[in-house]
């Protein structure tokens, strides 16, 4: 079993915009149950199927499988819950780690978060100056939650 150890943060300022090349991601959920999620994603010309278990702390089980681009597109078009999650992702290297900055589009426009995957829950890492408040434990920021309660519907942003 693969394990994902990930922390999520809001951003401050725009210093991150000049870093990393933005890549469009389109993703949808075949299952967005809090106990398990099954996601289909297209990034560039690659399709991926991802299964994740319910987490404990900032860790959870994760399994990823490449799938043909055409099949990923068909799943997004016909079977995935709505709305799809669309975002631009920048991968930014900083102090030995890669930060993934996601700038959301569509019904989640205006939301920008940064994630860092870690080798252990207690791993020490340096935050870039554009990293703000941590939101790792806030389910509203889970991509699977954004399909049921998009950022555009939040009242206390």
matplotlib code that plots the C-alpha trace (Angstrom):
import matplotlib.pyplot as plt

x = [0.0, 1.2, 0.9, 0.4, 1.6, 0.5, 0.1, -2.0, -1.6, -3.2, -0.9, 0.1, 1.0, 1.8, 5.5, 4.6, 3.2, 6.7, 7.8, 7.0, 5.2, 1.3, -0.2, -3.9, -5.5, -9.0, -10.3, -13.5, -14.7, -16.2, -16.6, -16.2, -17.2, -15.2, -14.0, -12.7, -12.3, -11.8, -10.5, -9.9, -7.4, -6.1, -2.8, -1.4, -1.8, -1.8, -4.8, -4.5, -6.9, -6.3, -7.8, -7.4, -8.5, -9.7, -6.8, -5.5, -3.7, -2.0, -1.5, -3.7, -3.5, -3.1, -2.9, -2.4, -2.6, -2.0, -5.0, -5.4, -6.1, -9.3, -10.7, -9.9, -11.8, -14.8, -14.9, -14.8, -17.5, -19.9, -19.4, -17.8, -19.7, -20.3, -18.8, -15.4, -12.4, -10.2, -7.1, -3.6, -0.8, 2.7, 5.4, 7.9, 11.1, 12.1, 14.7, 14.7, 10.9, 8.4, 5.5, 2.4, 0.5, -3.1, -5.0, -8.6, -10.9, -14.7, -16.9, -13.8, -12.1, -10.4, -9.1, -5.3, -3.6, -0.2, 0.5, 3.7, 4.2, 6.5, 8.4, 7.0, 4.4, 7.1, 9.3, 10.9, 10.6, 11.2, 8.2, 8.6, 7.7, 4.4, 3.1, 0.3, -2.1, -2.2, -5.5, -4.5, -7.3, -10.0, -12.2, -13.5, -10.2, -10.2, -10.7, -13.4, -15.3, -15.1, -17.5, -20.2, -19.5, -17.5, -15.4, -17.8, -20.5, -18.4, -19.5, -16.6, -13.6]
y = [0.0, 3.5, 6.1, 9.8, 12.2, 15.6, 19.1, 21.8, 25.6, 28.8, 31.3, 34.9, 37.3, 36.5, 35.5, 32.0, 33.1, 33.6, 30.1, 26.9, 26.3, 26.1, 22.9, 22.4, 19.5, 18.2, 15.8, 14.1, 11.7, 8.3, 8.1, 11.0, 9.2, 10.4, 6.9, 6.3, 8.4, 7.2, 10.0, 10.3, 13.0, 14.3, 16.2, 17.2, 14.1, 11.5, 9.9, 8.6, 6.7, 7.3, 5.6, 7.1, 5.8, 7.9, 9.6, 9.7, 12.9, 14.0, 10.4, 8.1, 5.2, 6.1, 3.9, 5.4, 3.8, 5.2, 4.8, 5.6, 9.3, 8.4, 6.3, 9.1, 11.6, 9.2, 8.7, 12.5, 13.1, 10.4, 9.0, 11.5, 13.6, 17.2, 19.7, 18.6, 20.1, 22.1, 23.9, 25.1, 23.4, 24.7, 22.4, 24.5, 23.2, 24.7, 23.6, 19.9, 19.5, 20.1, 22.3, 21.9, 25.2, 24.7, 27.7, 26.6, 27.4, 27.3, 27.1, 27.1, 30.1, 32.3, 29.4, 28.9, 26.3, 24.8, 21.2, 19.5, 15.7, 14.5, 11.4, 11.2, 13.1, 14.7, 15.7, 19.1, 21.4, 25.1, 27.1, 29.6, 33.2, 32.9, 30.1, 31.1, 29.4, 25.6, 24.0, 20.3, 19.2, 21.4, 19.1, 22.1, 22.2, 18.6, 18.4, 15.8, 18.2, 21.0, 19.1, 19.2, 22.6, 24.7, 27.7, 30.1, 29.1, 29.7, 32.7, 32.9, 32.7]
z = [0.0, -0.8, 1.9, 1.2, 3.9, 2.8, 4.4, 2.9, 3.3, 2.1, 0.3, 1.0, -1.7, -5.3, -5.1, -6.1, -9.5, -11.0, -10.0, -11.8, -15.0, -14.7, -16.0, -16.4, -14.4, -14.8, -12.3, -11.2, -8.6, -9.2, -5.4, -3.0, 0.2, 3.2, 3.9, 0.4, -2.8, -6.4, -8.6, -12.4, -13.4, -16.7, -16.5, -19.9, -22.0, -19.2, -17.4, -13.9, -11.6, -7.9, -4.9, -1.4, 2.0, 4.9, 6.6, 10.1, 10.8, 7.6, 6.3, 4.3, 1.9, -1.8, -4.9, -8.4, -11.8, -15.3, -17.6, -21.3, -21.9, -24.0, -21.1, -18.6, -20.8, -21.1, -17.3, -16.8, -19.4, -18.4, -14.9, -12.6, -10.0, -10.9, -11.0, -12.1, -10.4, -12.7, -11.7, -12.7, -10.8, -10.4, -9.0, -7.1, -5.6, -2.3, 0.3, -0.8, -1.2, -4.0, -3.3, -5.5, -5.8, -7.1, -8.5, -8.9, -11.8, -12.4, -9.3, -7.2, -8.8, -6.2, -4.2, -4.2, -1.9, -1.6, -0.7, 0.3, 0.5, 3.3, 4.0, 7.6, 9.6, 11.8, 8.9, 9.3, 6.3, 5.5, 4.3, 1.5, 2.3, 0.3, 2.6, 5.0, 7.3, 7.4, 6.5, 6.5, 8.8, 7.3, 5.0, 3.1, 1.3, 0.1, -3.6, -3.1, -0.9, -3.4, -5.7, -3.1, -1.6, -4.1, -2.9, -4.7, -2.1, 1.0, 3.0, 5.5, 3.2]

ax = plt.figure().add_subplot(projection="3d")
ax.plot(x, y, z, "-o")
ax.set_aspect("equal")
plt.show()
